[in-house]
């Protein structure tokens, strides 16, 4: 008579005591569910942002492209599409930074 081989699953039938408290984390599961549900809307907003960045990069190439002869050849110019997208990104970041600096500091 051959001995029966017992199949072992990855998770035992009863979780160890260290895993037992995970089923009580309702707030964490609600948070994860809401984040996964909002990924589609965040992706739509990012697509819209990149679309506007591309439009303004093309507009900057039409208006400012090859008009400035910088001796130092800085990266902030509108000569090529990728450099113009980078310049638009820099302008967006600077505008956000200036808005944060103007915000009054509150002390508690």
Beta strands, then each sheet from edge to edge (+ up, - down):
end
